[in-house]
């Protein structure tokens, strides 16, 4: 009986670790997409790479607005 209990606790622990990794990865992607990418693009804009940064900045802003609108529903 104790063996089954230990096996169950191990399986539960592994599932919690996998869930924590998935949640952390999702939060990191969202944080980088919403904060990191626009900061990099604004840095490119300030540095003078306007021909590269302007189209990427416009695409990123559109994507963020669509993503935030879709997240509401």
The first five atom37 places (N, CA, C, CB, O) and aatype in JSON, in Angstrom:
{
  "aatype": [20, 20, 20, 20, 20, 20, 20, 20, 20, 20, 20, 20, 20, 20, 20, 20, 20, 20, 20, 20, 20, 20, 20, 20, 20, 20, 20, 20, 20, 20, 20, 20, 20, 20, 20, 20, 20, 20, 20, 20, 20, 20, 20, 20, 20, 20, 20, 20, 20, 20, 20, 20, 20, 20, 20, 20, 20, 20, 20, 20, 20, 20, 20, 20, 20, 20, 20, 20, 20, 20, 20, 20, 20],
  "atom_mask": [
    [1, 1, 1, 1, 1],
    [1, 1, 1, 1, 1],
    [1, 1, 1, 1, 1],
    [1, 1, 1, 1, 1],
    [1, 1, 1, 1, 1],
    [1, 1, 1, 1, 1],
    [1, 1, 1, 1, 1],
    [1, 1, 1, 1, 1],
    [1, 1, 1, 1, 1],
    [1, 1, 1, 1, 1],
    [1, 1, 1, 1, 1],
    [1, 1, 1, 1, 1],
    [1, 1, 1, 1, 1],
    [1, 1, 1, 1, 1],
    [1, 1, 1, 1, 1],
    [1, 1, 1, 1, 1],
    [1, 1, 1, 1, 1],
    [1, 1, 1, 1, 1],
    [1, 1, 1, 1, 1],
    [1, 1, 1, 1, 1],
    [1, 1, 1, 1, 1],
    [1, 1, 1, 1, 1],
    [1, 1, 1, 1, 1],
    [1, 1, 1, 1, 1],
    [1, 1, 1, 1, 1],
    [1, 1, 1, 1, 1],
    [1, 1, 1, 1, 1],
    [1, 1, 1, 1, 1],
    [1, 1, 1, 1, 1],
    [1, 1, 1, 1, 1],
    [1, 1, 1, 1, 1],
    [1, 1, 1, 1, 1],
    [1, 1, 1, 1, 1],
    [1, 1, 1, 1, 1],
    [1, 1, 1, 1, 1],
    [1, 1, 1, 1, 1],
    [1, 1, 1, 1, 1],
    [1, 1, 1, 1, 1],
    [1, 1, 1, 1, 1],
    [1, 1, 1, 1, 1],
    [1, 1, 1, 1, 1],
    [1, 1, 1, 1, 1],
    [1, 1, 1, 1, 1],
    [1, 1, 1, 1, 1],
    [1, 1, 1, 1, 1],
    [1, 1, 1, 1, 1],
    [1, 1, 1, 1, 1],
    [1, 1, 1, 1, 1],
    [1, 1, 1, 1, 1],
    [1, 1, 1, 1, 1],
    [1, 1, 1, 1, 1],
    [1, 1, 1, 1, 1],
    [1, 1, 1, 1, 1],
    [1, 1, 1, 1, 1],
    [1, 1, 1, 1, 1],
    [1, 1, 1, 1, 1],
    [1, 1, 1, 1, 1],
    [1, 1, 1, 1, 1],
    [1, 1, 1, 1, 1],
    [1, 1, 1, 1, 1],
    [1, 1, 1, 1, 1],
    [1, 1, 1, 1, 1],
    [1, 1, 1, 1, 1],
    [1, 1, 1, 1, 1],
    [1, 1, 1, 1, 1],
    [1, 1, 1, 1, 1],
    [1, 1, 1, 1, 1],
    [1, 1, 1, 1, 1],
    [1, 1, 1, 1, 1],
    [1, 1, 1, 1, 1],
    [1, 1, 1, 1, 1],
    [1, 1, 1, 1, 1],
    [1, 1, 1, 1, 1]
  ],
  "atom_positions": [
    [[0.82, -1.19, 0.0], [0.0, 0.0, 0.0], [0.87, 1.26, 0.0], [-0.94, 0.0, 1.21], [0.57, 2.24, -0.68]],
    [[1.94, 1.22, 0.77], [2.85, 2.37, 0.82], [3.52, 2.57, -0.54], [3.91, 2.2, 1.92], [3.79, 3.7, -0.94]],
    [[3.8, 1.47, -1.24], [4.42, 1.57, -2.55], [3.52, 2.33, -3.52], [4.75, 0.18, -3.11], [3.99, 3.18, -4.27]],
    [[2.23, 2.02, -3.5], [1.29, 2.73, -4.37], [1.21, 4.21, -4.0], [-0.1, 2.1, -4.28], [1.12, 5.07, -4.87]],
    [[1.25, 4.49, -2.72], [1.22, 5.88, -2.26], [2.45, 6.64, -2.76], [1.14, 5.93, -0.73], [2.33, 7.76, -3.24]],
    [[3.62, 6.04, -2.65], [4.86, 6.68, -3.09], [4.84, 6.89, -4.6], [6.09, 5.84, -2.68], [5.23, 7.95, -5.09]],
    [[4.38, 5.89, -5.34], [4.29, 6.03, -6.8], [3.31, 7.14, -7.16], [3.85, 4.69, -7.44], [3.59, 7.94, -8.06]],
    [[2.18, 7.2, -6.48], [1.21, 8.26, -6.74], [1.77, 9.64, -6.45], [-0.04, 8.03, -5.92], [1.55, 10.57, -7.22]],
    [[2.48, 9.78, -5.34], [3.08, 11.07, -4.99], [4.13, 11.46, -6.02], [3.71, 11.01, -3.58], [4.22, 12.63, -6.39]],
    [[4.93, 10.51, -6.49], [5.93, 10.8, -7.52], [5.28, 11.27, -8.82], [6.8, 9.57, -7.79], [5.72, 12.24, -9.43]],
    [[4.23, 10.59, -9.23], [3.53, 10.97, -10.46], [2.91, 12.36, -10.3], [2.44, 9.94, -10.81], [2.99, 13.18, -11.21]],
    [[2.31, 12.62, -9.16], [1.72, 13.93, -8.91], [2.77, 15.03, -8.91], [0.96, 13.93, -7.58], [2.55, 16.11, -9.45]],
    [[3.91, 14.75, -8.3], [5.0, 15.73, -8.27], [5.52, 16.03, -9.67], [6.15, 15.22, -7.39], [5.77, 17.19, -10.01]],
    [[5.67, 15.0, -10.48], [6.14, 15.2, -11.86], [5.13, 16.01, -12.65], [6.38, 13.84, -12.54], [5.52, 16.88, -13.43]],
    [[3.84, 15.74, -12.46], [2.82, 16.51, -13.18], [2.83, 17.98, -12.75], [1.44, 15.9, -12.94], [2.65, 18.86, -13.58]],
    [[3.05, 18.24, -11.46], [3.13, 19.62, -10.99], [4.35, 20.33, -11.57], [3.18, 19.66, -9.47], [4.28, 21.51, -11.91]],
    [[5.47, 19.62, -11.68], [6.67, 20.21, -12.26], [6.45, 20.54, -13.73], [7.88, 19.26, -12.1], [6.86, 21.61, -14.2]],
    [[5.82, 19.65, -14.46], [5.52, 19.89, -15.88], [4.57, 21.08, -16.02], [4.9, 18.63, -16.54], [4.76, 21.92, -16.89]],
    [[3.56, 21.15, -15.17], [2.63, 22.27, -15.21], [3.34, 23.59, -14.91], [1.49, 22.05, -14.21], [3.07, 24.6, -15.55]],
    [[4.24, 23.59, -13.94], [4.99, 24.8, -13.6], [5.87, 25.24, -14.77], [5.85, 24.56, -12.35], [5.98, 26.43, -15.05]],
    [[6.49, 24.29, -15.45], [7.33, 24.63, -16.61], [6.49, 25.21, -17.74], [8.1, 23.39, -17.1], [6.9, 26.18, -18.39]],
    [[5.33, 24.63, -17.99], [4.46, 25.15, -19.04], [3.97, 26.56, -18.71], [3.25, 24.22, -19.25], [3.94, 27.43, -19.57]],
    [[3.59, 26.79, -17.46], [3.11, 28.11, -17.05], [4.23, 29.14, -17.14], [2.55, 28.06, -15.62], [4.01, 30.26, -17.6]],
    [[5.43, 28.77, -16.71], [6.56, 29.69, -16.77], [6.9, 30.02, -18.21], [7.78, 29.09, -16.07], [7.18, 31.18, -18.52]],
    [[6.9, 29.04, -19.09], [7.2, 29.27, -20.49], [6.14, 30.18, -21.12], [7.3, 27.93, -21.24], [6.48, 31.07, -21.9]],
    [[4.88, 29.97, -20.8], [3.82, 30.82, -21.35], [3.94, 32.26, -20.87], [2.47, 30.27, -20.97], [3.76, 33.18, -21.66]],
    [[4.24, 32.45, -19.59], [4.4, 33.81, -19.08], [5.62, 34.49, -19.68], [4.51, 33.79, -17.55], [5.58, 35.68, -19.97]],
    [[6.7, 33.74, -19.87], [7.91, 34.32, -20.46], [7.66, 34.75, -21.9], [9.07, 33.31, -20.39], [8.12, 35.81, -22.32]],
    [[6.94, 33.93, -22.66], [6.62, 34.29, -24.04], [5.76, 35.54, -24.09], [5.91, 33.13, -24.76], [6.01, 36.45, -24.89]],
    [[4.75, 35.6, -23.24], [3.86, 36.76, -23.23], [4.61, 38.02, -22.82], [2.67, 36.52, -22.29], [4.43, 39.07, -23.43]],
    [[5.45, 37.91, -21.81], [6.21, 39.06, -21.34], [7.17, 39.55, -22.41], [6.99, 38.72, -20.06], [7.28, 40.76, -22.64]],
    [[7.85, 38.64, -23.08], [8.78, 39.03, -24.13], [8.04, 39.63, -25.31], [9.61, 37.83, -24.58], [8.51, 40.6, -25.91]],
    [[6.89, 39.07, -25.66], [6.15, 39.57, -26.81], [5.56, 40.94, -26.54], [5.03, 38.59, -27.18], [5.56, 41.8, -27.43]],
    [[5.04, 41.17, -25.34], [4.36, 42.43, -25.04], [5.34, 43.52, -24.63], [3.33, 42.22, -23.95], [5.13, 44.69, -24.97]],
    [[6.4, 43.18, -23.89], [7.31, 44.2, -23.38], [8.64, 44.18, -24.14], [7.56, 43.99, -21.89], [9.12, 45.23, -24.57]],
    [[9.24, 43.02, -24.3], [10.58, 42.93, -24.86], [10.69, 43.35, -26.31], [11.08, 41.55, -24.73], [11.56, 44.15, -26.65]],
    [[9.82, 42.84, -27.16], [9.91, 43.15, -28.58], [9.67, 44.63, -28.88], [8.9, 42.32, -29.35], [10.44, 45.2, -29.65]],
    [[8.66, 45.28, -28.31], [8.52, 46.72, -28.56], [9.71, 47.54, -28.05], [7.25, 47.22, -27.93], [10.08, 48.53, -28.68]],
    [[10.3, 47.14, -26.92], [11.47, 47.87, -26.41], [12.63, 47.74, -27.38], [11.87, 47.34, -25.0], [13.33, 48.72, -27.64]],
    [[12.85, 46.55, -27.92], [13.92, 46.36, -28.9], [13.65, 47.2, -30.15], [14.04, 44.86, -29.28], [14.57, 47.82, -30.69]],
    [[12.41, 47.22, -30.6], [12.08, 47.98, -31.8], [12.21, 49.48, -31.57], [10.67, 47.65, -32.26], [12.66, 50.2, -32.47]],
    [[11.83, 49.96, -30.41], [12.0, 51.39, -30.11], [13.48, 51.73, -30.01], [11.28, 51.76, -28.79], [13.9, 52.81, -30.43]],
    [[14.28, 50.81, -29.47], [15.74, 51.01, -29.45], [16.3, 51.1, -30.85], [16.42, 49.87, -28.69], [17.17, 51.94, -31.11]],
    [[15.84, 50.25, -31.77], [16.26, 50.34, -33.17], [15.86, 51.68, -33.78], [15.67, 49.2, -33.98], [16.62, 52.28, -34.54]],
    [[14.67, 52.14, -33.44], [14.19, 53.41, -33.96], [15.07, 54.56, -33.48], [12.73, 53.65, -33.53], [15.42, 55.44, -34.27]],
    [[15.42, 54.55, -32.2], [16.27, 55.6, -31.63], [17.69, 55.52, -32.22], [16.32, 55.49, -30.09], [18.32, 56.54, -32.46]],
    [[18.19, 54.3, -32.44], [19.54, 54.12, -32.96], [19.66, 54.55, -34.43], [19.96, 52.68, -32.82], [20.77, 54.72, -34.93]],
    [[18.56, 54.73, -35.1], [18.62, 55.24, -36.46], [18.28, 54.22, -37.54], [19.96, 55.77, -36.72], [18.37, 54.53, -38.72]],
    [[17.91, 53.03, -37.15], [17.55, 52.03, -38.14], [16.06, 52.14, -38.46], [17.89, 50.61, -37.62], [15.3, 51.18, -38.33]],
    [[15.65, 53.33, -38.9], [14.23, 53.61, -39.13], [13.67, 52.72, -40.24], [14.03, 55.09, -39.49], [12.51, 52.3, -40.17]],
    [[14.48, 52.44, -41.26], [13.97, 51.63, -42.37], [13.69, 50.19, -41.94], [14.98, 51.64, -43.53], [12.84, 49.52, -42.53]],
    [[14.38, 49.71, -40.91], [14.14, 48.37, -40.4], [13.1, 48.38, -39.28], [15.44, 47.75, -39.9], [12.26, 47.48, -39.19]],
    [[13.17, 49.38, -38.42], [12.34, 49.38, -37.22], [10.89, 49.78, -37.47], [12.94, 50.31, -36.2], [9.99, 49.23, -36.84]],
    [[10.65, 50.71, -38.38], [9.29, 51.22, -38.57], [8.31, 50.12, -39.02], [9.3, 52.34, -39.6], [7.25, 49.99, -38.41]],
    [[8.61, 49.33, -40.05], [7.66, 48.28, -40.43], [7.48, 47.22, -39.33], [8.12, 47.6, -41.71], [6.36, 46.75, -39.1]],
    [[8.58, 46.85, -38.66], [8.47, 45.87, -37.59], [7.66, 46.41, -36.42], [9.85, 45.45, -37.11], [6.89, 45.68, -35.8]],
    [[7.82, 47.7, -36.12], [7.07, 48.32, -35.03], [5.58, 48.34, -35.35], [7.58, 49.74, -34.77], [4.75, 48.08, -34.48]],
    [[5.24, 48.66, -36.58], [3.83, 48.7, -36.99], [3.22, 47.29, -36.91], [3.69, 49.27, -38.42], [2.11, 47.12, -36.4]],
    [[3.94, 46.3, -37.4], [3.44, 44.92, -37.35], [3.27, 44.46, -35.91], [4.4, 43.97, -38.1], [2.28, 43.81, -35.58]],
    [[4.23, 44.81, -35.05], [4.15, 44.42, -33.64], [2.98, 45.08, -32.94], [5.45, 44.77, -32.92], [2.26, 44.43, -32.18]],
    [[2.77, 46.36, -33.19], [1.64, 47.06, -32.56], [0.31, 46.46, -33.0], [1.68, 48.56, -32.91], [-0.59, 46.28, -32.18]],
    [[0.18, 46.15, -34.28], [-1.05, 45.53, -34.77], [-1.25, 44.16, -34.11], [-1.01, 45.38, -36.31], [-2.36, 43.83, -33.69]],
    [[-0.18, 43.38, -34.01], [-0.28, 42.05, -33.39], [-0.66, 42.15, -31.92], [1.04, 41.3, -33.54], [-1.47, 41.35, -31.44]],
    [[-0.1, 43.12, -31.2], [-0.42, 43.28, -29.77], [-1.88, 43.68, -29.6], [0.49, 44.33, -29.12], [-2.56, 43.17, -28.71]],
    [[-2.37, 44.59, -30.43], [-3.77, 45.0, -30.32], [-4.7, 43.84, -30.64], [-4.05, 46.18, -31.26], [-5.71, 43.65, -29.96]],
    [[-4.39, 43.07, -31.68], [-5.23, 41.92, -32.03], [-5.19, 40.89, -30.91], [-4.77, 41.29, -33.36], [-6.23, 40.33, -30.55]],
    [[-4.0, 40.64, -30.35], [-3.86, 39.65, -29.28], [-4.6, 40.08, -28.03], [-2.38, 39.41, -28.96], [-5.25, 39.26, -27.38]],
    [[-4.52, 41.36, -27.67], [-5.22, 41.82, -26.47], [-6.74, 41.82, -26.7], [-4.74, 43.23, -26.07], [-7.49, 41.55, -25.76]],
    [[-7.18, 42.12, -27.91], [-8.61, 42.09, -28.2], [-9.13, 40.66, -28.18], [-8.89, 42.75, -29.56], [-10.21, 40.39, -27.66]],
    [[-8.35, 39.73, -28.75], [-8.77, 38.33, -28.79], [-8.75, 37.71, -27.39], [-7.86, 37.52, -29.72], [-9.53, 36.8, -27.11]],
    [[-7.89, 38.2, -26.52], [-7.79, 37.65, -25.18], [-9.02, 38.01, -24.34], [-6.52, 38.16, -24.49], [-9.35, 37.29, -23.39]],
    [[-9.7, 39.09, -24.67], [-10.9, 39.49, -23.92], [-12.04, 38.51, -24.14], [-11.33, 40.9, -24.33], [-12.88, 38.33, -23.26]],
    [[-12.07, 37.88, -25.3], [-13.17, 36.97, -25.63], [-12.69, 35.6, -25.65], [-13.8, 37.3, -26.95], [-13.47, 34.67, -25.91]]
  ]
}
